[in-house]
Amino acid sequence: MASISASINTGGVAGFDIGSGASLTFSGTSSVLNIDASGTPSEILGQLSAGGPLYVANANGIVVGSTATITAPQLGLLNASLGSNATSVATSFSSGTLDLSFTGVTGGVNIVSGADLSGVLTSVGMLVAGADTVNVNFAGYKGATEATLNIDGGIPATVNVGSGTMTISEQSVTLASGSNNTYTYSSLGAPVHTTVNLGLGETGTTYLTTAPFSFSAGSQIIVSGDLVNSGLLGALDASGSVTYGSMPGQLEWTGTFTNNGTIETNTTTFLSSTNAAASVAYSLSSTGASVAPLNGNFVNASVGVLNIDGDLLENSGNITNSGSITFDGSTIQTGTAGSIVNSGTISTNMAPGTFTVLAGNSASVSLGGTIDFTSTASGAYTLGVFAGTGIDYSAALSYGSTGSSLATATFNATTGDVTLASPLVATGLVYAKASAGNVNIASSGSISAGTVDLYASGASAGNVTIAGAINASSEIGVGAANAINVASSGPITVSSTNSPVNAIFGAGSGLTIDAPVTVSSSNGDADVIVNLYNTSAATNFSLGSSGSVFVSAASGSTSNFSLDTSTSTKTKPLVVVDNGKITAGSVALGNYSASAKSINGGSISSITGSGSITTGNLTVGNLLGNFNNATGSNPLKNGFALSAMGTSPMNVSWSTAGGSKQAINLNITGSALLNATNIIGTSTGSIVSGGTSLVTPNAGSNLLIQSTGNLQVGTTGSSFNFPGGIALVANSITQDATVYNGWSTVPVAFQGIFYTAPTVTLNNNNFYTNASTWVNFSAAPNVLPTVFTLNFANNAYSYLPVPNTSTGSLVHQNNYTTLANTAAAGGNWVAQVNTTPISSLGQFVAASATTTTQK
């Protein structure tokens, strides 16, 4: 050295130490490397200066105290191993490079706040390298508004002595787009997990508090571990206010970057996975084990402030925010395994448009806190949230302009659940889809939109739960591979004053409604369409006691409720339990098309419950079992409640699908027109006799219908077919169709026909009944009918008329006058009296369709 003025090792202790009252100066412009091999950390507490690049290396640690002042055009503090061969190290240093290894390194680097490093930062810059823990704290610096600061936390690298820049030392590989390339380390060894703590800029001390720290464009921070910022990173404008500064050209870490301070950056993209080597995974050369890719997780803590003068917040790892993030952009994005969690505030000054939150295929999004659209330009925003393993949305949206609003919102999870747990108000579509999970609308997650679409298509999950209120002005569509559950806290309303409206539900295993579902239009049709389509098990429609379906349409338009099953196999039918209320102009249950949108097929196992159906038209298709509300032994109290809509008679039609005996027991408020379809007495029908195995579908069933008004049986020219006992109770009974109930020459007891009304009008329509059964009237009909009884001979069947003579008479006494075919010669009608009240006729008490005696 040309000239050295030094006061060093004043205490006689081995090592590179400078006491708080001591100083060491290296004159000249040559590069100087000091290696402390004492085995104890180096302590720089006084003044250290050099005219050229100055490096201090100690594998056991370096401390720069608060009383230290260092001046040099380039400073390197190296808590690293430079190699065991001094000659080799000297040769490399003389040629302008140093290889940093961290194998066996301890102690780290600790720059204590208060140290004056302004004499370094105004020059070329500073390099700090260490393992375990690296603390870089100083309040600020004098001079330039930007400075070069390179930090290596435990990653083997080759250092340029003149500039302090680092080159990660790895074997040469060719990077291919989209591939998982692996960097391996050779003789320099493996990375060592390190925590780097930054306490830069304004920290509240009295020392150099006038300037934050601003990285120059060539700065590097690379950490094999965690990075923590507790200071202020940015720059000052002419007035002394914090403004946007630049971040390092290479800011990378493998663990978690936690911001407890303030970061002001003018980079176009902050934390971008497109930075150099940011998405490159690497492995340990000694073991081959993989470690996390560079650009690990980012956490903006509750006290953290991140201001980005750019349009993208991107990181290959997780992004977690519980503090404040402000940027001008429209996208927050992570890599394949990077989740996004927000419980703080995200503010964007983007113009009205699409705001996207995009997590990786193996990651999730938990979007809480506040999303603030601060632009004063008014317009519509679109929110898009996408994740691989699940979405949990509980955010609050706010706008900088009173003229701004949310147009649409999309939530799409590939393999996990989608949960909406905060109110959403949109003018257009709200769409939530879980391709292999569940969709949940929490009780706090109400939705108000034009259209709401919810889909859960996962085979092992695939459920949709609605526990929050939904209001739509056009349509709601809900699809589930398994079940849909509308909880009592989740009323659904679809209402419009200018267009048709729809509510469409499609589920595999069932639909349960425990809340009001109201679908209404004052200018068009209104439809509620339910399709249950499981092909492996019975499906269920359940309306709870607090549930209801109310469908209303404009005058001249139609209001429909359609419940279909597309499962055509009769062993997998639809079970309907109605303990609530269904109200619609037309109600179709089963294989019937209430509107062009319904899907037909399948059958209904049973319809039961303590609820009611109010409609003008009720059609039940492919009924296999009972339609009643069995509560006791009195058949008059076991009817399913139906109500005619308005003053017109209700049209009630049903068809049977074959199988076991049925109990159909209906209590109708108002008048009704009845139509029943069953294969009886036709060319394709079958009749039971003796040892034959041919069976009429649902043979031996029982029908009891009570009406507070009038009952009309069929229409002119039609037939009313029911294979069992028929009992009708009303103010008046009018028969406009031929009635068939004959199915056997040896019927079960009480399988006749019973009409109970003050007035019975037959309109010249006749009866085809079982042999030896009675046709019963509580009052004389207006005309004497012809009764045909079943005849079976030579494996063929026919109906034979029972002769009636002009001398015969009808006598009604007490409850019934019965007509029967007697053994008298000529088979004339004779008067017989049945005094058994209908309430005692046990065959009309609802019971299981599998019992021998039907009730």
Secondary structure, 3 states (H helix, E strand, C coil): CCCEEECCCCCCCCCCCECCCCEEEECCCCCEEEECCCCCCEEECCEEEECCCEEEECCCCEEECCCCEEECCEEEEECCECCCCHHHHHHHHHCCEEEEECCCCCCCEEECCCCEEHHHHCCCEEEEEECEEEEEEECCCCCCCCECEEEEECCCEEEECCCCCEEECCCCCCCCCCCCCEEECCCCCCCCCEEEEEEECCCCCCCCCCCCECECCCCEEEECEEEEECCEECEECCCCCEECECCCCEEEECCEEEECCEEEECCCEECCCCCCCCCCEEECCCCCCECCCCCCEEEECCCCEEEECCCEEEECCCEEECCEEEECCCEEEECCCCCEEECCEEEECCCCCEEEEECCCCCEEEECCEEEECCCCCCEEEEEEEECCEEEECCEEEECCCCCEEEEEEEEECCCEEEECCCEECCCEEEEEECCCCEEECCCCCEEEEEEEEEECCCCCCCEEECCCEEEEEEEEEEECCEEEECCCCCEEEEECCCCEEEEEEECCEEEECCEEEEEECCCCEEEEEEECCCCCCEEEEECCCCEEEEECCCCCCEEEEEEECCCCCCCCEEEEECCEEEEEEEEECCCCCCCCCCCCCCEEEEECCCEEEEEEEEEEEECCCEECCCCCCHHHCCEEEEECCCCCEEEEEEECCCCCCEEEEEEECCEEEEEECCCCCCCCCCECCCCCCCCCCCCEEEEEEECCEEEEEEEEEEEECCEEEEEECCEEEEEEEEECCCECCCCCCCCEEEECCEEECCCCCEEECCCCCEEECCCCCCCCCEEEEEEECCEEEEEECCCCCCCCCCCCCCEEEECECCCHHHCECCEEECCCHHHCHHHCCCCCCCCCCC
